[in-house]
Amino acid sequence: MAVAIGVAVTLALAPSFASASRAAKAAAFAVTAAESPSPTQMLGVNTGVLFNSRSYTQAQIDSQLAALAQTGAKVVRSDALWENTEPNPPIGVVHLHRYDWSFDDLIVHSLAAHGLQWFPIIDYTAPWDESVPGQVHSPPLSVSDYAAYAAALAARYGPGGLFWIENPQLTPLPVDTYEIWNEPDNPVFWHHSPDAATYASLYTGARAAAVVAESLELAPFGKLLFSSDAWGPPELHYLGALLWRRATARVLGAWVADGDWSHADALRVAEMVGAGNARRVYRLEDPAEANPETA
């Protein structure tokens, strides 16, 4: 069975695009959900200071997390600080990223040891990419570098991530939800002032990269199919394809730069997911074979 990857962000569409039947089904579902809470609903807390302050011993952290787990909490929201993980800029013409995962590993290991799942906030800006020099809460100059960090985070701590392979003694609780920046509507955390357009660019770039990276970790390459994840206006299908191309280039490009993949393998997998697998599954003719002189 093939798996479709959709990377387009959910957009707020005008009411004219929604059909009456779709609205009715949504309303019925909302009523049903309100009457019957999901059995998978989980409660969680913020623990940023516990890790970010660097003022607690491991014994103190474990004591706090053990007490937290006793309350029935299952999810912990805490920062995945880009400025800590990548304090130095990428190097060379290949733009090689060098991540120090020690801080993030400490968080995930501590949480997993107590049956708690990490809900990371991907923030703030690495010192070499600050749009306002010296202000870590200013948005990054490069969406691509922020997105590369988001993708690397998902590949390490998401399902099948390297962290879980390196720590087989832990029961895997892979990250499945990411928060893109902390309070971007607050000038304290988005310096100098909130900017919806800039944040939207940051969100779409990071979210798409994280989805692509996680999908490539989860399923065989021959089973993945691109999907725009869109419906309705053709512009949304175009947007989905654009986001997928950019995200795939960022993720595979980073893996090639890190030496994990060869350039040939990256091109092969991109072609398979973007078109080749769909042609095989739906038995479509390859245009290169159909028209070799114009391909």
N, C-alpha and C positions, 0 to 999 in steps of 0.2 A: 504494500500500500504506500502511495506517495503522500508526502506531507507538504502542504502549501505554506510558504512563509509570507506573511503580510507585514509590511513595515510602515505603512502610512499611518500618520497620527490620526486620532479621532477628531474630526472637525465639527464645529457647531454649524449645522446647515439651517438655512431659512425654512420656516414652517411650510412654504410652498413645495418643498422637495419631499416632504413626508406624506405618505398615503394615509387615508383614513383608517384602513385596515391595520397598517403598521402601528399607528397611534393607539388604536383600540387594543391590539395585542400587548403593547407596552404598558398601557394602563392596567390591563388585567393581570399582567405579570407583577406589576408593582403592588397591587392589592394582595395577591397571593403571597408575595415575598414578605409583606408587612405582617400577614397573619401567621406565617410559618418561617421563623428565623432559620437561616442556613445553619446546619449542624457543623459546618466547617468554619464558622465565624470565629475569629481569634481576637483576643485582647492583648494589648501591648503597652509599652511605656517608652519614654525617652530616657536614655542613659548617657547623653553626651559628655557631661562633666566627669562621669566615672572613668572614662577613658581619655578624653581630651585634656583634662587638667594635668595628667601625668603625675598626680600627687598621691596615688593610692598603690599599695603593694598588691601583688597578685593574690595574696591571702585575703586582703580586704575586698578586692574585686570579687573573688569567689564567694565570700561570705554574703555580699550584697546580692549577687546573682542567685545564690541558693535560696535566699529569703524571697526574692522576686518570683522564682519558679514555684514556690509554695503557694503563691496567690492564685495560680492558674494562668498567669500571663504566658504567652507563647512567642510573641514577637517583640523585638527591641529595635527602636529607631535610634540610629547613631550615625555620626558623620564618617564618610569615607573621604578623608581630607587629601585632596589632590596635591596641595602644597607640601604635605609630608611625604607622599608616595613618590612624587617626581620633582624633587627640589632643583634639579639641574635640567637644562634644555636638551632636546634631542641632538644627536651628534651626526656629523657627516652628511654627505649628499643623499644617503638613504634615509635620513631623518630618524635615526635609531633612538627609540624611547628606552630609558633605563628606569625601571620601577623598583622601589624598595618596599616590599610588601610586609615588612616586619610589624608596623603599626596595625594594619588591617588584619594580618594573621592573628595578632594578639586578641583583637576584638572577636573574630569569628571562632577561634579556638576556645576562648573563655565562654562565649555564649553556648556553643554546641555542647560543651562539657556539662551544661546544666539544662540541656533540652530546649534551648532558646534559639530562634531563627533571627538572623540579621535582616533589618530593613535599612539599607544604607542610603544616606543622603550624599549624593555625589557633589561635593563642593570642596573648597572654594577655588581660588585661582592660584596656580603655580607661580612662584615669584618672578620667573622669567617671562610670563605671559600676561601680566597684569595690564589692563587698559589704563589704569591710573597707577603709576609707579609707587610702590610702597603701600598700596591698599589692597590687601588680600581679598576684600569683599567686592572689589570691582570686577566686572565681567571680563572673561578672557578675551584677548585679542584674536585668538585662533579657535574657531569652533571645531576645526579638524583635530587639534591636539586634545581638546577637552573630550571630544567624541572618542578618540583613540583610548584615552584613559577609561572612559565608561565601558568600552568594548573589552579592554583588558581586565577590568574588574569583573565583568560578567563571565568572561572565559575562565577566570581563576576560581570564583566562588559560586557560580551558577551550577546547574545540574551537570554532573560529569566533570566538573572543574578540577584543575590541577591540585588545588588545596586539599580536596577530599581524597585524591589519590595519594598525596604525600602524608596524609594523616588517617590511615585506615582504622586506627583505634577509636575514632569518633564516629558516632552515628550521623550520617550525612543529613544536614538540614540546609540544602542549597538555597541561595538567594533566588527569589522569583519575582521580587518587586523592587523597583528603584525609584528614588525621589530625585528629580533633577533640580538641584540647587535648593537652598533653604530660604524660604520667605522672600522670593524675588520681588514681591510687591512692597517690601519694606526697605527704605533707603539705608537703614543700618546694615543690611545684608546685601544690598545691591547699590553700590556706591557709584555715582552721587545720587541718582534718583532712579526709580523703577522705569523700565523701558520694555513694553510688551513685545515689540517687534524683535528686539535683540534677544529677549528670552525665548521667544518662539523659535528662532533660528538655533539657539543653543539646545532647546528641548528636542526638536526634530532630529538634529544631528546626533545627539547623544543617545536618544531612545532607539533610533533606527540602528545605530551601530551595536547597541547592546542586544537587540533582538537578533540581528544577523549572527553575532558572535555566539550567542547561546544556542541558536538553531544549528549551527555548524558543529557544536559540541555534542548535541543531543541525538542527531539522526545521521544515518549513512548518507554520504554525498549523493549517491545515486537515487535516493528516495526523496530528495528535497526539490520542490518546485516553487518558483517565484509566484507571488500573488500580490497584486496592488492593494488588497484589503479594502477596496473601494466599491462604491455602488453609486448609481445616479450620474451626476454631471461628469463629462469626460475629463474635466480638469483634475478631478480627484484621482483618476487612473494615472494620468500623467504625473501628478505629484507623488503617488506611490512608487512609480517606476524610477523617478528621479531620486527619491530618498533611498531606494534599494541600491541603485548604482553607486551613489556616494558612500553609503554605509559599507557596502561590500568592498569597495576600493580601499576604504580606511582600514577595515578589519584585515583583509588579506594582505594589504600593503604593509601593515604593521607586523604581521607574522613573517612575511618575507624579509623585512628589515631586521627582525630579531633573529633570523636564521632558522626559524622553526619550519618554514616552508620554502620550497624552491619557487622561482618565478613561473616556471612551467606548470607546476602543480596548482598555483593560484589561478592561472589563466584557465586551466582545465576545469577546475571546480566552478569558477564563475560562469563558464559557458554551460556546464551541466545544469546548474541551478537556474540560471537565467533563461535557458531555452532548450538545451539538449534533452533533459529528462522529460519535459513536457512533450517534445516531439516523439519520444519513444513511447511514453504512456498512452498518448492519444493517437499514435500511429500517423503522425504528420510527416509530410515529405520534407526533407532537408533542402532548403533553397539552394545551397551550394551544390548539391547533387542534381537538383532539377535543372539548374541553369549554370553549369560550370564556367561558361564564358563570361557571365556577368557577376558571378559571386565575388 
